[in-house]
Amino acid sequence: MSQGINYLHSHSAIEREKRFKKHIVLVDEEYEKMFEKSVPYVYNNKMYLQVHILEFVKNGGAFKNFDS
């Protein structure tokens, strides 16, 4: 989890750096149960999940500019 944040949030800095498609959001793996479909993604030896942006918004996700 990023800097003590304990709510569903994105990692926009990583998404931008890795040039993710605009409909994909990167979230911490601890939120896996909130999503029907997710794809594991490892960055700097940390596991994240790629999820569809519409599902992210539906679950109340907040867009952040985190890079870890």
Secondary structure, DSSP 4 states (H G I P E B T S, - for coil): --TT--S-B-BHHHHHHTT--TTEEEEEGGGGGG-SS-EEEEETTEEEEEEEHHHHHHTT-B--B---
